[in-house]
Amino acid sequence: MNNRRSISVKVRLILTFIFILFVPSIAIGSISYINASKEFQSELSNSAMQQVEQLDTLITKEIRPVIEQAKYYRTIISSHWTEKEIIKELDKYNRIEERVESVTIAQPGRNLLRNPYYSYDDDYDPFTRPWYTGAMDNPEEPVIIDPYISSATGQLTMSVASVLNDGSGVVSIDINLETIVGLTKAIKVGESGYASIMDANQTYLADSTIENGTQANERYSTHMSGNVIGNFEINEDGVDKQIFYKQNELTGWYVVGTLMKEDVSAATNSILKVTSIVLLISIVIGFLIGYPIIRSILRPLRLLGESAVRIGEGDLREKIDLKKDDEFGKLANIFNKMVDSLQTVIRQVSEQSNTLAASSEELTASTVENQKATNQIVDSIQQFASGAEQQSVAANHSSQATQEMQTNIRVISEKADNATNKVKQALQEVQLGDETIHKAVEQMQSINLSVQSIEGAVTNLGKRSADIGNIVETIKQIADQTNLLSLNAAIEAARAGEAGKGFAVVADEVRKLAEQSSKATTQIADIITHIQIETEQAVNTMAAGTAEVSKGIDVMNEAGQKFSSIRENVIEVSNEVEEVSVATGAMSHHANLVADATDIVQELSQTNLASVQNISASTEEQLASMEEIAASADELAIMAERLKQTVQQFKY
């Protein structure tokens, strides 16, 4: 994977272009060379076979008239003809046919007649000669006797013999084959090939390289025996040859054409040279055309890459000045639009981060003030709790005094005076407690308003974070659209086939740039998501604080009502104690009532003490909530500072 990444686009384009240029050129050149070689070899083979057929036709033309003449003689000459008539007829034919060496007629019981005249040895017996015995063995048709060297001329000669129709003898026509032999030796098959004539037993009758009468290689017999026409390859004396042959219909001879393989190689080598030169010229021309194309592709890619690097480093002031109407120009415009969008987003994020930092500072300051006010409330409530405890003790003392009053009126009178003083003091303390409770309620309401204000600010911060998330989503959609455009470009390049591979590489690089942009926007979206989550936690915490403050206000109102009830009861007790002081004599009568009233006062004092303790606990809980809000505000301030630092990395 790393090796693939280490290869630059330039190298890949050059390699692709070389592949596109060389492979088809070499393939076309190779196919052309192979086809041309096959075609040339086919032409040489056809030419060799045509020469064989032409020589075969020539032999037929040379021999057929002689056969027809033999048929003519067998028809007209008979035993009734005189020797003079026969000689005259033979002389007439001999004059018009130069190829004929002689015409001989052998009839048992008569003289051997031959034209032109030839003196034979005394032991010469025509009736034992091959031409006579061969004709007698086949009386129905003329027979062709195997060629031989004429003793008279020393040249190759053949005989056509036929039995006379009346059976009185045999006529034999000797024909000179030097014309056929000379023509055979003159024929060239290819550049260095030659023609040959063999009899039915593959014995050479005519050949420019082999002596007549020589028996051919047995491999000739293997391929040719039993076949009328064909060809085969053979190696003789280290030389590769292709043999073409055809058996003559009249004579049964084999007309052979020998094609040298080296002739084919020599011809195809010239084709190979021409093909190589054309291929080299095509490659040079292709390189001269392709190199500027590669440069025109690499330059925009280099500009895009350099700009992407600078943007990746945070410099959003970068613009790509690529004045083209092709895909690179469109990509540059899209790239510039993306940078503009990023500038707008970063600018908005910067502004929102400043607002967030200011709001977090205000929230922190407000929380500190609320903590101070809450501490004051806690101190006041603790003081009130101390007074309530003293009131409860006094109520206990009053109860004891009432009980003693029943046994000792005098003691009751003294205790009544003391009780009057105590009640007055309690009334003063109740009034102070009532005022403190009212102040606590007002302070709690102020805290509630502050918490609601903070909650609104944090909620607005969450909305701003959501707006930033929408902007980042828009950027991501732009990156996805760019990725889609690069995918479409890759599809179009794939449709273009081999010619579009270079553009497919470009589309892949564009897709990577789009993926990098998408990853960057995803990171920004993750940061904003964390801000939104923590903002939502702050909102929830503020809502919980608001609820706790509301509960504190309700508890403080309830405590105020209790204090009002206590104050009324204390006033009532004070009046009763005064009546006791004025009418001590009637105190005994009303002792039970005083005792009951004292019990009521004691119960109320205990109730007030419990209420004050509950208020103190609620206030402490509110103080803990305020501390949590303060911690959240500090954390929010840290997050705002981090966001500002992140935004400051960009230049716009």
Buried (B, 14 or more C-beta within 10 A) or exposed (E): EEEEEEEEBBEBBBEBBBEBBBEEBEEBBEEBBEEBBEEBBEEBBEBBBEBBBBBBEBBBEBBEBBBEBBBBBBEEBBEEBEEEEBBEBBEEBBEEBEBBBBBBBBBEEEEBBBBEEEEEEEEEEBEEBBBBBBBBEEBEEBBBBBBBEBEEEEEBBBBBBBBBBEEBBBBBBBBBBBEBBEBBBEBBBBEEBBBBBBBBEBBBBBBBEBEBEEEBEEBBBEBBEEEEBEBBEBEEEEEBBBBBBBBBEBBEBBBBBBBBBBBBEEBBEEBBEBBEEBBEEBBEEBBEEBEEEBEEBBEBBEBBBEBBEBBEEBBBEBEBEBEEEEBBBBBBEBBBEBBEBBBBBBBBBBEBBBBBBEBBBBBBEBBEEBBEBBEEBBEBBEBBBEBBBBBBEBBBBBBEBBEEBBEEBEEBBBBBEBBBEBBEBBBEBBBBBBEBBBBBBEBBBBBBEBBBBBBEBBBBBBEBBEBBBEBBEBBBEBBBEBBEBBBEBBEBBEEEEEEBBBBBBBBBBBBEBBBBBBEBBEEBBEBBEBBBEBBBBBBEBBBBBBEBBBBBBEBBBBBBEBBEBBBEBBEBBBEBBBBBBEEBEEBEEBBEEBBEBBBBBBEBBBBBBEBBBBBBEBBEEBBEBBEBBBBBBBBBBEBBBBBBEBBEEBBB
